Amino acid sequence: MTDPDEAVPAHRGDPLAEQRAMARSAAVVDRSHRGVIAVPGEDRLSWLHLLLSQHVSELPEGSGTEALILDAQGRVMHHMIVSHVGDTVWIDTEAADLAPLLEYLQKMVFWSKVEPRDATSEIAVLSVVGPDTATVLATAGLPVPEGDHASAAVDGGGLVRRMPWPGPDAADVLVPRADLDAWWARLTAAGARAAGTMAFEALRVESRHARVHLDTDERTIPHEVDWIPSAVHLTKGCYRGQETVARVANMGRPPRRLVLLHLDAGDEELPVEGDPVFRDGRNVGRVGSVTLHHELGSVALALLKRSVPLDAELVAGEDQQASPAAIDPDSYVADDGAPPPGRAAQQRIR
């Protein structure tokens, strides 16, 4: 299995201490391997509105959101963070998704006045995580936008974007790639501990925020991984896959749900992404992101069949990597027994 974060440091000497800094003060992580796309042009919002799962036709300058690209059956292909700053919409996504996502966007330009381009060589992503994030930003001389995904331009190029995950407070700082080292030094001097992606991923798993291709597979629809409403607007139409999104929201329930699993295993026996999850010998799901958390121990995100109960005795992984597993009750939202809105309306009519 290829590590999607292998291009940047996994840790800076002590990943558990780095996690604690993220939880209690602040730490900065190099995420400069993220793919960045710039979308300038006067039609940028109306054009993106037709392609993305999120409502962006009137996205105010200085704001942002999360969004998806779905296939015709409503299955997740790409996840991205969107920021509207100045006269450009900035999109960042998984490194491996940059080329196919950009190719798709460029094919869909037609006569629209937009010029999507690969901006990865121009802009690099650093992430500050922790309750002291705002203090670090201010000390480093950066703007401190307020609110989830609120964004502001940085003098000299780039932007700051506040994020609702992976920790108690966070911000992405998109800086000119040529100045990456200087900004790293500036943020650490401002009080952020140097950290690696292992710490960032551990807090992301704790927050139960799915990562595309790790916590999703070729069948995943947005409802299964809690990307509604953070990345999907249910009353908006005119995008590929919208029919499936609306049908599941109004007439049914997603076949699987994302949960946090507590694993009873040593560090050397952990399952890996893509491994099956078993209940009584039957495959009932798949393992997603696996991590060692500084407080929770060995945990993983998993997509499980909706019929799996909260108290199920599970086994995650196979052979030497098989681990007894239990669902975290805070990650499990039980069905209330009420029919979905569309089905309830049908029943009233009858």
TORKOL-809131 format. One record per residue (C-alpha): residue number from 0; residue in three letters; x, y, z. Coordinates in Angstrom, 1 decimal, m for minus. Example, Ala and Ser with C-alpha at 12.3 -4.5 7.8 and 13.67 -1.06 7.14 Angstrom:
<atoms>
     i    aa        u        v        w
     0   ALA     12.3     m4.5      7.8
     1   SER     13.7     m1.1      7.1
</atoms>
This chain:
<atoms>
     i    aa        u        v        w
     0   MET      0.0      0.0      0.0
     1   THR      1.4      3.4     m1.0
     2   ASP      1.6      6.1      1.7
     3   PRO     m0.2      9.1      0.4
     4   ASP      1.9     11.3      2.7
     5   GLU      5.3      9.8      1.9
     6   ALA      6.5     13.0      0.2
     7   VAL      6.5     15.0      3.5
     8   PRO      7.8     14.2      7.0
     9   ALA      5.8     11.7      9.0
    10   HIS      7.0     13.0     12.3
    11   ARG      9.6     15.4     13.8
    12   GLY     11.0     13.0     16.4
    13   ASP      8.1     12.3     18.7
    14   PRO      4.7     11.8     17.1
    15   LEU      2.8     11.3     20.4
    16   ALA      4.2     14.5     21.8
    17   GLU      3.4     16.2     18.6
    18   GLN     m0.2     15.1     19.0
    19   ARG     m0.3     16.4     22.5
    20   ALA      0.9     19.8     21.3
    21   MET     m2.0     19.8     18.7
    22   ALA     m4.5     19.0     21.4
    23   ARG     m3.2     21.4     24.1
    24   SER     m1.3     24.2     22.4
    25   ALA     m0.4     24.3     18.7
    26   ALA      1.7     22.5     16.1
    27   VAL      2.5     23.1     12.5
    28   VAL      2.5     20.3      9.8
    29   ASP      4.1     20.4      6.3
    30   ARG      1.3     19.4      3.9
    31   SER      3.0     20.8      0.9
    32   HIS      2.4     17.7     m1.1
    33   ARG     m1.3     18.7     m1.4
    34   GLY     m2.4     19.4     m5.0
    35   VAL     m3.4     23.0     m5.6
    36   ILE     m5.6     24.3     m8.4
    37   ALA     m6.3     28.0     m9.1
    38   VAL     m9.5     29.0    m10.9
    39   PRO     m9.5     32.6    m11.9
    40   GLY    m12.0     34.2    m14.4
    41   GLU    m15.2     36.1    m14.1
    42   ASP    m17.4     32.9    m14.4
    43   ARG    m15.4     31.1    m11.7
    44   LEU    m18.3     30.7     m9.3
    45   SER    m21.2     30.0    m11.7
    46   TRP    m19.0     27.5    m13.5
    47   LEU    m17.9     25.6    m10.5
    48   HIS    m21.5     25.6     m9.2
    49   LEU    m22.4     23.4    m12.1
    50   LEU    m19.7     20.8    m11.3
    51   LEU    m19.3     20.6     m7.5
    52   SER    m21.7     19.1     m5.0
    53   GLN    m21.7     22.3     m2.9
    54   HIS    m23.5     25.5     m3.5
    55   VAL    m20.9     28.0     m4.6
    56   SER    m22.6     30.3     m7.1
    57   GLU    m22.7     33.1     m4.5
    58   LEU    m19.7     32.1     m2.3
    59   PRO    m18.6     35.4     m0.8
    60   GLU    m15.1     36.6     m1.2
    61   GLY    m13.1     35.6      1.9
    62   SER    m15.0     32.4      2.5
    63   GLY    m14.8     28.8      1.6
    64   THR    m16.2     25.3      1.9
    65   GLU    m15.6     21.6      1.2
    66   ALA    m16.9     20.0     m2.0
    67   LEU    m17.0     16.8     m3.9
    68   ILE    m16.9     15.6     m7.5
    69   LEU    m19.2     12.6     m7.9
    70   ASP    m19.7     10.1    m10.7
    71   ALA    m23.0      9.6    m12.5
    72   GLN    m24.1      7.1     m9.8
    73   GLY    m23.4      9.6     m7.0
    74   ARG    m20.2      7.8     m5.8
    75   VAL    m17.3     10.0     m4.5
    76   MET    m14.5     10.6     m6.9
    77   HIS    m12.7     13.7     m5.4
    78   HIS    m12.9     15.7     m2.2
    79   MET    m11.5     19.2     m2.0
    80   ILE    m11.3     22.3      0.1
    81   VAL    m12.4     25.5     m1.7
    82   SER    m11.4     29.1     m0.8
    83   HIS    m12.6     32.2     m2.6
    84   VAL    m10.0     34.9     m2.1
    85   GLY     m9.6     38.0     m4.3
    86   ASP    m10.4     37.2     m7.9
    87   THR     m9.5     33.5     m7.7
    88   VAL    m11.0     30.3     m6.3
    89   TRP     m8.3     28.1     m4.8
    90   ILE     m8.9     24.4     m4.6
    91   ASP     m6.6     21.9     m2.8
    92   THR     m7.0     18.2     m2.9
    93   GLU     m5.1     14.9     m2.5
    94   ALA     m1.8     14.9     m4.4
    95   ALA     m2.8     11.8     m6.4
    96   ASP     m6.0     13.4     m7.4
    97   LEU     m4.5     16.6     m8.8
    98   ALA     m4.0     15.5    m12.4
    99   PRO     m7.4     13.7    m12.9
   100   LEU     m9.3     16.5    m11.2
   101   LEU     m7.6     19.2    m13.2
   102   GLU     m8.1     17.3    m16.4
   103   TYR    m11.8     17.0    m15.6
   104   LEU    m12.2     20.7    m14.8
   105   GLN    m10.3     21.7    m18.0
   106   LYS    m12.5     19.5    m20.1
   107   MET    m15.6     21.2    m18.7
   108   VAL    m14.6     24.8    m19.5
   109   PHE    m16.4     25.0    m22.9
   110   TRP    m17.2     28.7    m23.4
   111   SER    m17.0     29.7    m19.7
   112   LYS    m14.6     32.5    m18.8
   113   VAL    m12.4     30.5    m16.5
   114   GLU     m8.8     29.3    m16.6
   115   PRO     m8.2     26.4    m14.2
   116   ARG     m4.5     25.7    m13.8
   117   ASP     m2.2     23.6    m11.7
   118   ALA     m0.9     25.9     m9.0
   119   THR      1.1     23.3     m7.0
   120   SER      4.4     24.8     m8.1
   121   GLU      3.2     28.2     m6.9
   122   ILE      1.5     27.4     m3.6
   123   ALA      2.3     25.1     m0.7
   124   VAL      0.1     24.1      2.2
   125   LEU      1.1     24.3      5.9
   126   SER     m1.4     23.4      8.6
   127   VAL     m1.5     24.8     12.1
   128   VAL     m3.5     22.8     14.6
   129   GLY     m4.4     23.4     18.2
   130   PRO     m6.3     25.7     20.6
   131   ASP     m3.5     28.3     20.3
   132   THR     m3.8     28.5     16.5
   133   ALA     m5.2     32.1     16.5
   134   THR     m2.3     33.2     18.7
   135   VAL      0.3     31.6     16.5
   136   LEU     m1.2     33.2     13.4
   137   ALA     m1.3     36.7     14.9
   138   THR      2.2     36.4     16.3
   139   ALA      3.5     35.3     12.9
   140   GLY      1.9     38.5     11.4
   141   LEU     m0.9     36.6      9.6
   142   PRO     m4.5     37.5      9.3
   143   VAL     m6.9     35.6     11.7
   144   PRO    m10.1     35.1      9.8
   145   GLU    m13.1     34.0     12.0
   146   GLY    m15.4     31.1     11.2
   147   ASP    m15.1     27.7      9.5
   148   HIS    m13.3     28.0      6.1
   149   ALA    m13.1     31.8      6.5
   150   SER    m10.2     32.9      4.4
   151   ALA     m8.0     36.0      4.0
   152   ALA     m5.2     36.9      1.6
   153   VAL     m1.6     37.0      2.9
   154   ASP      0.7     39.9      2.0
   155   GLY      3.2     38.6     m0.5
   156   GLY      0.9     35.9     m1.8
   157   GLY     m1.1     33.0     m0.5
   158   LEU     m3.9     32.9      2.0
   159   VAL     m5.0     31.8      5.5
   160   ARG     m8.0     29.6      5.9
   161   ARG     m9.6     28.5      9.2
   162   MET    m10.5     24.9      9.4
   163   PRO    m13.1     23.0     11.6
   164   TRP    m10.9     19.9     11.8
   165   PRO     m8.7     17.9     12.6
   166   GLY     m8.3     19.5     16.1
   167   PRO    m10.0     21.9     18.5
   168   ASP     m8.9     24.7     16.2
   169   ALA     m6.9     24.7     13.0
   170   ALA     m5.9     26.8     10.0
   171   ASP     m4.3     26.1      6.7
   172   VAL     m1.7     28.6      5.6
   173   LEU     m1.2     28.5      1.8
   174   VAL      2.1     30.2      1.1
   175   PRO      4.3     30.8     m2.0
   176   ARG      6.2     27.6     m2.4
   177   ALA      9.5     29.5     m2.8
   178   ASP      9.0     30.9      0.7
   179   LEU      7.9     27.5      2.3
   180   ASP     11.0     27.2      4.5
   181   ALA     10.8     30.8      5.7
   182   TRP      7.1     30.4      6.6
   183   TRP      7.9     27.2      8.5
   184   ALA     10.5     29.0     10.5
   185   ARG      8.1     31.9     11.1
   186   LEU      5.3     29.7     12.4
   187   THR      7.5     27.7     14.7
   188   ALA      9.1     30.9     16.0
   189   ALA      5.5     32.1     16.7
   190   GLY      4.9     29.1     19.1
   191   ALA      3.8     26.2     16.9
   192   ARG      5.6     22.9     17.6
   193   ALA      7.1     21.2     14.5
   194   ALA      5.0     18.1     13.8
   195   GLY      4.5     15.5     11.1
   196   THR      1.6     14.0      9.3
   197   MET      1.3     11.1     11.8
   198   ALA      0.1     13.5     14.4
   199   PHE     m2.2     15.3     12.0
   200   GLU     m3.8     12.0     10.9
   201   ALA     m4.3     10.8     14.4
   202   LEU     m6.4     13.9     15.3
   203   ARG     m8.2     13.6     12.0
   204   VAL     m9.2     10.1     12.8
   205   GLU    m10.3     11.2     16.3
   206   SER    m12.5     13.8     14.8
   207   ARG    m14.0     11.2     12.5
   208   HIS    m13.3     13.3      9.4
   209   ALA    m13.0     10.9      6.4
   210   ARG    m10.2     11.1      3.9
   211   VAL    m11.0     10.2      0.3
   212   HIS     m9.4      6.9     m1.0
   213   LEU     m8.4      5.9      2.6
   214   ASP    m11.8      5.9      4.3
   215   THR    m13.8      5.6      1.0
   216   ASP    m13.8      3.0     m1.7
   217   GLU    m15.3      2.8     m5.2
   218   ARG    m18.8      2.4     m3.9
   219   THR    m18.8      5.2     m1.3
   220   ILE    m21.6      7.8     m1.5
   221   PRO    m21.4     11.1      0.6
   222   HIS    m24.0     10.1      3.1
   223   GLU    m21.9      7.1      4.3
   224   VAL    m19.0      9.2      5.5
   225   ASP    m20.8     12.3      6.9
   226   TRP    m20.0     14.6      4.0
   227   ILE    m23.6     15.9      4.2
   228   PRO    m23.9     18.9      4.8
   229   SER    m20.1     19.8      5.0
   230   ALA    m19.5     19.0      1.4
   231   VAL    m22.9     18.6     m0.2
   232   HIS    m25.8     21.0     m0.6
   233   LEU    m29.0     18.9     m0.6
   234   THR    m31.3     21.4     m2.3
   235   LYS    m28.9     22.3     m5.1
   236   GLY    m29.2     20.5     m8.5
   237   CYS    m27.4     20.6    m11.7
   238   TYR    m24.3     18.5    m10.9
   239   ARG    m23.3     14.9    m11.8
   240   GLY    m24.6     12.4     m9.3
   241   GLN    m27.2     14.7     m7.8
   242   GLU    m30.0     12.2     m8.4
   243   THR    m28.5      9.6     m6.1
   244   VAL    m27.7     12.2     m3.4
   245   ALA    m31.3     13.4     m3.4
   246   ARG    m32.8      9.9     m3.5
   247   VAL    m30.9      8.6     m0.6
   248   ALA    m31.5     11.7      1.5
   249   ASN    m35.3     11.7      0.8
   250   MET    m36.2      8.1      0.3
   251   GLY    m33.8      5.8      2.0
   252   ARG    m30.7      5.4      4.2
   253   PRO    m27.1      4.9      3.1
   254   PRO    m26.1      1.2      3.2
   255   ARG    m23.0      1.8      5.4
   256   ARG    m21.9      4.2      8.1
   257   LEU    m18.5      5.6      9.1
   258   VAL    m17.5      4.7     12.7
   259   LEU    m14.5      4.9     15.0
   260   LEU    m13.2      1.5     16.0
   261   HIS    m11.1      0.9     19.2
   262   LEU     m8.5     m1.9     18.4
   263   ASP     m7.2     m4.4     20.9
   264   ALA     m3.8     m5.0     19.3
   265   GLY     m0.2     m4.2     19.7
   266   ASP      1.6     m1.7     17.4
   267   GLU      2.9     m4.5     15.2
   268   GLU     m0.4     m6.2     14.7
   269   LEU     m2.6     m3.3     13.5
   270   PRO     m4.8     m3.9     10.4
   271   VAL     m4.3     m1.7      7.4
   272   GLU     m6.4      0.4      5.1
   273   GLY     m8.6     m1.8      3.0
   274   ASP     m8.7     m4.8      5.3
   275   PRO    m12.1     m6.4      6.0
   276   VAL    m14.0     m6.1      9.2
   277   PHE    m15.7     m9.3     10.4
   278   ARG    m18.7    m10.1     12.7
   279   ASP    m19.2    m13.8     13.5
   280   GLY    m17.0    m14.6     10.5
   281   ARG    m19.0    m12.5      8.1
   282   ASN    m17.5     m9.6      6.2
   283   VAL    m19.4     m6.5      7.4
   284   GLY    m17.2     m3.6      6.4
   285   ARG    m13.7     m2.3      5.5
   286   VAL    m11.0     m0.7      7.6
   287   GLY    m10.0      2.9      6.6
   288   SER     m7.4      5.1      8.3
   289   VAL     m5.5      3.4     11.2
   290   THR     m3.5      5.3     13.8
   291   LEU     m2.0      5.3     17.3
   292   HIS     m3.6      8.1     19.3
   293   HIS     m1.9      9.6     22.3
   294   GLU     m5.0      9.1     24.5
   295   LEU     m7.3      6.6     22.7
   296   GLY     m4.6      4.1     21.8
   297   SER     m4.9      2.1     18.6
   298   VAL     m8.0      3.3     16.6
   299   ALA     m9.3      3.2     13.1
   300   LEU    m12.1      4.6     11.0
   301   ALA    m14.2      1.9      9.3
   302   LEU    m17.2      1.7      6.9
   303   LEU    m19.6     m0.8      8.3
   304   LYS    m22.9     m2.2      7.1
   305   ARG    m25.8     m0.2      8.6
   306   SER    m27.2     m3.3     10.2
   307   VAL    m24.1     m3.8     12.4
   308   PRO    m25.2     m2.9     16.0
   309   LEU    m23.3     m0.7     18.4
   310   ASP    m22.4     m3.6     20.7
   311   ALA    m21.2     m5.9     18.0
   312   GLU    m18.1     m7.9     18.6
   313   LEU    m15.9     m7.3     15.6
   314   VAL    m12.5     m8.3     14.2
   315   ALA    m10.6     m5.9     12.0
   316   GLY     m8.1     m7.3      9.6
   317   GLU     m7.0    m10.8      8.8
   318   ASP     m4.3    m13.3      9.8
   319   GLN     m1.5    m11.8     11.8
   320   GLN     m3.0     m8.3     11.6
   321   ALA     m6.4     m9.3     12.9
   322   SER     m7.5     m7.3     15.9
   323   PRO    m10.6     m7.5     18.1
   324   ALA    m12.5     m4.2     17.6
   325   ALA    m15.3     m2.3     19.3
   326   ILE    m17.3      0.6     18.0
   327   ASP    m16.9      3.9     19.8
   328   PRO    m20.4      4.8     21.0
   329   ASP    m19.9      8.5     20.3
   330   SER    m19.3      7.8     16.6
   331   TYR    m22.4      5.7     16.2
   332   VAL    m25.7      7.5     15.5
   333   ALA    m28.5      5.0     15.8
   334   ASP    m31.4      5.2     13.4
   335   ASP    m34.4      6.8     15.1
   336   GLY    m36.9      4.5     13.4
   337   ALA    m38.6      7.5     11.6
   338   PRO    m38.8      7.1      7.8
   339   PRO    m36.8      9.5      5.6
   340   PRO    m38.6     12.7      4.6
   341   GLY    m39.6     11.6      1.2
   342   ARG    m41.0      8.3      2.3
   343   ALA    m42.8      9.9      5.2
   344   ALA    m44.5     12.3      2.7
   345   GLN    m45.6      9.3      0.6
   346   GLN    m47.1      7.6      3.6
   347   ARG    m49.1     10.8      4.5
   348   ILE    m50.4     10.9      1.0
   349   ARG    m51.5      7.3      1.1
</atoms>
